[in-house]
Amino acid sequence: MTVTIVGAQLGDEGKGGIVDVFGESADVVARYQGGDNAGHTVVHDGETYKLSLVPSGAVRGKVGVLGNGCVVNPATLFDEIDDLREMGLDPEVRLAKRAQVILPVHRFLDNVAEDVRSDDDLEVGTTGRGIGPTYEDKVGRRGVRVADLLDDECLRERLEYLLPLKRRLVEDVYGIDLASTDLAFDGFTAAEAFDVEAVFEQYRAYGERLAEEGMPVAAGEFLTDRIDAGERVMLEGAQGTLLDIDHGNYPFVTSSNPTAGYAATGSGLGVTTVGDGEVVGVVKAYLSRVGSGPMPTELGRNVELVDDVSEVEGDESAATEANPEPEDIATYIREEGGEYGTVTGRPRRVGWLDLPMLRHAARASGFTGFAVNHVDVLAGLETVRVGHSYDLDGETIETVPATTQRWGRCEPNLRSFEGWPEVDWDAVAAEGYDALHENARAYLEYVADEIDTPVYAIGLGAERDQTIVREHPFE
Ligand code: IMP
């Protein structure tokens, strides 16, 4: 059986924690898209594990698979595995031979393209990990796959085709002189990133280490065999529905499909196998966003965020007063929820929960249940609001429009809920759903009704046992 975990919003919904909680019953945890742009956090026994590539099940000692739909930076992967080993874990990771490899040139191009787009205020706000350029080369049929790292002749051939092409793009189109730029990625200077020999030597060495550690597999066969043997597979989505290249707010999206349909394509499992299982949407009790793009329920929409935390606008303590300013509420939520990017450290934009977004997400992935995280973060606010619907060009709509331009014009119709107090969350988590304050329960039940999906879990803190499980998808 499979359980697929999907972000229902804009990423950072706390999927890592939910994978950790439900992953207890899984034998294998597989990622099916994205790469080290993801930042999944698992907190256990006071230890915080920050994972970008290794599937979150590693903390529980589950076999982790990076499926063919992923883009993999071997430098990050090995660093992460080494860090986890230093923390006392022994992650068992398998890597699809069909997965694409992120090369230094992809990171270089990601950063250069963002720079160029920013001249026209069109930057996406990418994580700079080379995700987009790697997927571009995948669909352009000129990428390097994991299996190529295991075959010298093939690797050299791929690089001899790809790197000169990229060099022409950078020099002739972007007009960059590689010798005089000081950008450097994964131990490669800009000039080395385009040098076939330098890249070949390093990446064949990565291939050797992958082979020595027994990591490369035909992921679809590997996972199907596990399912046939009666094992349980969890499919861990990264990013979120509104960052989906098809269903998100294009072009402010990532370059893959976090929605559940891709759990089959990106893992190599049959669509009927994934469809026979459960699909759990993960929702944060409010909304946050890293990077550009519309956000109709954003709090303090016109306040410019700065990277220096000490300069963050707003007065956190004023948020719990009777009529707080939106930016004070945003500051309160940002500080209480630690809303700073896991990968980039950037302060996240913050807003109220957006129901049109959740209706869109629930439909696009066919959620069978959902989990709501960070319910504790909103505690202490006198009033909690939710964007119930949008007003757009004189009409009221209940889901996300298909274009970013129209979405950007949406004004939210907010509903108000009485807030809930700060309490001993450990005690509430231990006692279960009925111990949750009635106002928090009213809020959750409203959301469940609106998206016509049951609440499987409620997150009240970062630790594993601070989650109330109402229904376990594997049971
Ligand atoms: P990319 O995936 O690095 O190309 O970034 C594209 C967009 O997705 C940017 O707005 C990023 O901030 C956003 N993004 C990518 N990964 C994550 C994530 O794991 N959480 C939240 N936002 C993300």
Residues whose N, C-alpha, C, O or C-beta is under 5 A from the ligand:
A	BS01	IMP	L10 G11 D12 N37 A38 G39 V124 G125 T126 T127 G128 R129 I131 G132 Q239 L243 F252 V253 T254 S255 V290 G291 S292
